[in-house]
Amino acid sequence: MITIVITMHSTIIQIGNSKGVRLPKDVLTLSGIKKDIEIKVKRGEIKIIPKKEEAVDDFAIASEESFAKDWLRPEEEEAWKVYQ
């Protein structure tokens, strides 16, 4: 199997109130990524991969509701503003 690697340079651009990178159609086609993605971030690196389909169980839904009580508060929004 042959692996094709494309290296390109780009610029981070303003998209509304966010920042983004335009990806050429050929890059997306080669990657096989269609729509939903997962973004992994570590210092000095951002990795975009296709989103894995995962089964959601009742525990995960209950956990999400529990976290929402803690995270969806005005003081949390304020604390996270520095990262937006």
Number of C-alpha atoms within 10 A of each C-alpha: 3 4 5 7 9 8 5 6 4 8 8 9 11 10 10 7 6 8 10 11 11 10 9 8 9 9 14 12 10 11 15 11 14 10 8 10 13 11 10 10 10 7 5 5 7 9 10 12 13 14 13 9 7 6 6 8 8 8 9 11 11 11 10 12 12 11 11 11 9 10 13 10 10 8 10 11 11 9 9 9 8 7 5 7
